Amino acid sequence: MIRLHHVPFSRSFRVLWLLEELGLDFEVVPYDIRDGSLRGAFQELSPAGRVPALEIGGQVLFESGAIHEYLCETYSEAGLGRDPGTPQRARYLEALHFAETMAGCIEQLNIQHVFLRDPTQASPTVIKLVTARLAGTLRAMERMLEGQEYLLADGFSAADTMMGFNLFAAPYYVHLDAYPGLMAYRGRISARPAYSRARARDGEQTFYTRDFYPVPASGP
Ligand SMILES: N[C@@H](CCC(=O)N[C@@H](CS)C(=O)NCC(=O)O)C(=O)O
């Protein structure tokens, strides 16, 4: 039995998508990020009250990157990880972890723009700074993709399910049309059948109420 604890359109989508790429049978347990259901009993599964959490083989794992490495090792025949000693190993690990540098920027902007109970507490200075940092990670990702279809030169991997998800959240804060390489890549990953199956199981996000959240004009 594999069971994914999931909030629609959150980092747990990475794991949902990877499970579909691996062709595994699994159950999705949905949560609402705002209703308190990620606190209390849920913290037995994920101590910081975060998704994803994955029940698999009688244990529970949290942290999307660790789950990626574990699933790719456990189902190695799918070839979605890169083993130690193989040519793309270093780039693979780099992309898996860089995904969280970018997601950390998105998370800070989510807090500033979307999750503060009192929006007047948002800081234009922090928003301006973090938006620029997010743009920097997008530029870096575009360079990583130069001349290749996926993040690794030897083809699709779990690095793409880790980092690829970010490209659906980042455009709430940075216009992606400035990054043609990322736009083309996003088109490629969206066209994957496993991505479509994952989207069909994802559920509706409820936190973004606009298409774009600009840096406030009153910033320094
Ligand atoms: N580094 C963790 C981050 C997990 C995380 O922060 N997930 C967010 C959703 S994207 C969450 O569960 N937030 C709930 C909260 O902060 O209360 C991972 O990659 O799994």
The ligand as a Tripos MOL2 file, in Angstrom:
@<TRIPOS>MOLECULE
LIG
   20    19     1     0     0
SMALL
NO_CHARGES

@<TRIPOS>ATOM
      1 N1         11.1150   20.8130    2.0990 N.3       1 LIG1
      2 C1          9.7820   20.2640    2.2260 C.3       1 LIG1
      3 C2          8.7870   21.4150    2.2750 C.3       1 LIG1
      4 C3          7.3680   20.9110    2.4730 C.3       1 LIG1
      5 C4          6.3990   22.0950    2.6110 C.2       1 LIG1
      6 O1          6.7240   23.1460    3.1480 O.2       1 LIG1
      7 N2          5.1660   21.8950    2.1280 N.am      1 LIG1
      8 C5          4.1650   22.9480    2.2300 C.3       1 LIG1
      9 C6          3.2590   22.9170    1.0170 C.3       1 LIG1
     10 S1          4.1480   23.3900   -0.4530 S.3       1 LIG1
     11 C7          3.3030   22.7250    3.4550 C.2       1 LIG1
     12 O2          2.9490   21.6040    3.7440 O.2       1 LIG1
     13 N3          2.9500   23.7800    4.1690 N.am      1 LIG1
     14 C8          2.0670   23.7110    5.2710 C.3       1 LIG1
     15 C9          2.4390   24.6630    6.3620 C.2       1 LIG1
     16 O3          3.4840   25.3080    6.2600 O.co2     1 LIG1
     17 O4          1.6490   24.7690    7.2770 O.co2     1 LIG1
     18 C10         9.5020   19.3060    1.0810 C.2       1 LIG1
     19 O5         10.0780   19.5230    0.0030 O.co2     1 LIG1
     20 O6          8.7410   18.3490    1.2590 O.co2     1 LIG1
@<TRIPOS>BOND
     1     1     2 1
     2     2     3 1
     3     2    18 1
     4     3     4 1
     5     4     5 1
     6     5     6 2
     7     5     7 1
     8     7     8 1
     9     8     9 1
    10     8    11 1
    11     9    10 1
    12    11    12 2
    13    11    13 1
    14    13    14 1
    15    14    15 1
    16    15    16 2
    17    15    17 1
    18    18    19 2
    19    18    20 1
@<TRIPOS>SUBSTRUCTURE
     1 LIG1         1 GROUP 0 **** ****
